[in-house]
Amino acid sequence: MTAAAMSGRLTTLDYILSVMDTAQSSVDFAILFHFNDKLDLGALRRGAQSARRRFPNTGSRLLKNTWVWNSPSSEAIDTANCRDASTTIESFVNRPFDLQREFPVQQLVVSIDDNETILVTRFHHAAADGMSAALWLRHQLEVAGGIIEVEPNAHAYEPPPLRSVASPVRKSRFAYSVPSDRLITSTAFRSGLRSWESIVIDTKPLRKSIRKLGGFTYSDLLATCALEVYAQWNNLHQANQRQNISLWLPINVRQRANEGFGNGTSRVRVYATYSRKASLVEKCREVRRQIEWCTTNGEWVVPNIKGLVHLPRSLSGPLLRRNLARRSVDMATGVFSHADRWNSAQTGVFDLVERIECIGLLHPFHALAINGATHRGKTWLTFTYDNGLLARSDVTQLKELYEQHINLALEQLQ
């Protein structure tokens, strides 16, 4: 990399996500790959170092509003050997993330025994979204497996080109007249510590039925079930009140869906405005209609904040957080995302991954995020929650509600 290319200016999305960090809400996510085998730590380190060169913002530190390449001479991957990995992993994903002193991608390898290893990779959202995380891990594992050569030099900073809309709307035409309700929680105390639980779904029977019916996708079904779970949960706790429930739904806004490393993800909001008596199929088709309208009309477009970018970060961060915390801003009831067919590699590099968990980021307005990944005919849905706002028993009940809706889908989609 030449001297001129040793740094890269943050994009608008990078900037927003870099200043939204707080002690109670770190703007990062983690992907857990479960292997039924031991991993070669040296090979993983070579792969990680190569991935940082291939995607240079992940080998950089943040200086004001710029990624500055740090040229790591060796790769640090934390390791742990333990039978019960949950406490070790929780500590790793909940520790403070300082972009000025640390790289925006961090890893931990947990060896359970000779037949089970967990690779935990933590991504700060200022540097990467879910698609970029898949690209980074794919590169690392391909180098580690000897499938591709190590990158000898750092590449130039190249954020993904994003789509544009001539006259984007600020609000969905399906939105409520007032902001969506927040998820009802056990307490009002936010700990800032993430815990998680997971479930697994067999995709084959659901995909088969959806292909016959038409009008919505498998991801739409999963999103609809999440929307229904949020609605049912709030209704169980406030049965006599009207519920305004919606999803915060990340969408890929790259010009080319599978190309470009960095932040190519924005969001739309999907509202439970359909009749409560509607069938699940009708609800899924309504969710598809809303997503298509919001995507076409640019509800996902990020407002221009060039004025804020030139302010000191000590001022811009609190201003942005205060603006988003206003009750008039609709931050939705909860988060849902699903990475479907994210494994586009033809090399079989992910074939040894037995299970995937996606620990989501939690904005200060959200108590729960449901994040899914589909791999080898299975969908793993991870329920990430703030363990001060929700108890483990609450999340067990939320998982059971979701599984009930999947069982309902298996009945109604026949």
Secondary structure, DSSP 8 states (H G I E B T S, - for coil): --GGGSEEE--HHHHHHHH--BTTB--EEEEEEEESS---HHHHHHHHHHHHHHSGGGGEEEETTEEEE---SS---EEEE-S--HHHHHHHHHS---TTTS-SEEEEEEEEETTEEEEEEEEETTT--HHHHHHHHHHHHHHHTTSS----S--------B---SS--SS-TT--SS-------S-S-----EEEEEEEEEHHHHHHHHHHH-SS-HHHHHHHHHHHHHHHHHHHH-TTS----EEEEEEE-BSSTT--SS--EEEEEEE--S-TTS-HHHHHHHHHHHHHHHHHHTTT-----HHHHTS-HHHHHHHHHHHHTSTTS---SEEEEEE-S----SS-TTTTEEEEEEE----TT-SEEEEEEEETTEEEEEEEEETTTS-HHHHHHHHHHHHHHHHHHHHHT-
